């Protein structure tokens, strides 16, 4: 039984979940003493936006001073027609949960990006042309609401005209795109990827970095990891980002996300 099914069946103790998440943050701090706190957080397969779970995540992250969290809402620019009906329904379900979780996160003082991209740029669907097209669409179409943005680790940012965006290994990052929103200086968008090097079949999970106890899973062994890495390191992508007024950054690099009439709002 997977985590989602176990949660729906009432088999997950939120108290134990809280203790586990708190322990993971404390372990991060112990392993990385030079860092005052993690720059941002997200959950495996977006588990962190599930009902009930997002409340626990918000409380624990806020208690440790973590300021940014991923909110994987489906952006209108991403057309799910090319994916299977089952997967499209799964993505839309995550998006609905993410929209509800955003309010929980904001109430706890956590920030996220104004938009999220990545549902249609995974694996074989990842290409320089696809990424450029999506970013161009985000830059041209107005956002549904003017929200202050936040940013993920390893991303992209625009300084030509006001705007901002972020990319995720899942990899997370921040992109700044010229904004068309009235009164808003930057637009923030997280762009999710899973680059890496495929591992040979039979590789122990401890060496693969992910997988089942018996060894690396299909995700870790997939050639899609190498394909995404190749796209992200393609000089044409760097040029495309420059042409769009986007530069690579990190969550912490994007300080001002939205310039309101009353002054600057920090991400």
HELIX and SHEET records of a PDB file:
HELIX    1   1 UNK A    3  UNK A    8  1                                   6    
HELIX    2   2 UNK A   14  UNK A   31  1                                  18    
HELIX    3   3 UNK A   44  UNK A   49  5                                   6    
HELIX    4   4 UNK A   53  UNK A   63  1                                  11    
HELIX    5   5 UNK A   80  UNK A   82  5                                   3    
HELIX    6   6 UNK A   85  UNK A  107  1                                  23    
HELIX    7   7 UNK A  123  UNK A  125  5                                   3    
HELIX    8   8 UNK A  128  UNK A  140  1                                  13    
HELIX    9   9 UNK A  205  UNK A  208  1                                   4    
HELIX   10  10 UNK A  218  UNK A  221  1                                   4    
HELIX   11  11 UNK A  224  UNK A  232  1                                   9    
HELIX   12  12 UNK A  235  UNK A  244  1                                  10    
HELIX   13  13 UNK A  251  UNK A  253  5                                   3    
SHEET    1   A 5 UNK A 115  UNK A 117  0                                        
SHEET    2   A 5 UNK A 186  UNK A 191  1                                        
SHEET    3   A 5 UNK A 164  UNK A 167  1                                        
SHEET    4   A 5 UNK A 155  UNK A 157 -1                                        
SHEET    5   A 5 UNK A 247  UNK A 249 -1                                        
SHEET    1   B 3 UNK A 115  UNK A 117  0                                        
SHEET    2   B 3 UNK A 186  UNK A 191  1                                        
SHEET    3   B 3 UNK A 173  UNK A 178 -1                                        
SHEET    1   C 2 UNK A 256  UNK A 260  0                                        
SHEET    2   C 2 UNK A 263  UNK A 266 -1                                        
END                                                                             
